[in-house]
């Protein structure tokens, strides 16, 4: 699978995953946007912004760290493992200061 298709596939998996968690999900219109998905909780109307990344591993099996396209504490990363088709939200590391 070519890289562009991997990104689209990962984004679609993330949309389905968020919808399974009862979020309303909206995809970005721009291809180079800092935000890939906007999710809204239907009960509290709390909005969450996500940047979707595919999970990659080094040859030794350790995960490669991913950061958002822009440094904004409101944007969270969803890592998608294309082999297992599982998603997870990456919690910000302790001690990281966004400037």
N, C-alpha and C positions, 0 to 999 in steps of 0.2 A: 504494500500500500504506500502511495506517495505521501509526503509530509502534509500537503494541503488537505488531502482526504482524511488523514489521521486527526487533524485539528477539527475538521467539521464533524467527524464521527464522535470525537470526544465531547464536543459541545452538545451534540444531540443526546448522548448518553447522560450528560449532566442535566439537561432539560428534563428528561424522563425521570431521573433520580429525584430532582427537586419537586416535580409534580407528584411523585409517589409520596412525598412528605407533605402534600397538600398545599404547596405554594403555587401562586399564580406566577408564571415565568414569562419574561419578555426578552427576546434576543436583540442584540445590538444591530443597528442598521449600517454602521460603518465598519469597514474591514480592519482598520488600524486603530480602533478605539481602545481606551484603557480598560473598558468594562465590556465583557462578553455577554453577561446575563444580568437582568434585574429580576429579583424574586420578591414577591409581596406576600406576607402572611395574611390570609383572608380574614382572620379573626381580629388581630391587632393592627393590621395595615402597616406593620413595620416593614421597611424596605431594606433589602440587602443587595449589595453589589458584588459581583463575582467576576474574576478573571479565570478562565478555564485553561488548565495546562495538562498535557499528557505526562504520566509518570514514566521516567526513564531511569535505568539503572546502569551502573558502571560494570565492568567485567567481573569485579569481585562481588557483585550483588548488592552493593550499597546504593541508596537512592541519591539521585542528583537533586540538589536544592533548587527551588524555583522561587523567583521574586516577581511581584506585580510589575507591569510595564511602567507605572508611575508610582511614586511613594505617597500613598494616601492611606491612612489607617482605616478608612471606611471600606476599602476594596479588599475582599478576601479571595483566597485562591482555592479553587476546587481542583484537586488532582484526580485524574481519571486513569485507571489502569486498563489499557485496551485488551490485555490478555484475559483478565478475569472479569472485565466489564463492571468494575466496582469504582465508586466515587467516594471521596472524602474531602472534608473541608480542613485546610491546613490552618492550625492555630498559630498566631504570630509568636515568634520566639521571645522569651523573656530577655529583657535588656535591650531590645531593638528600639531605637528612638527614631521616629520619623521626623524628618526636618521639613 
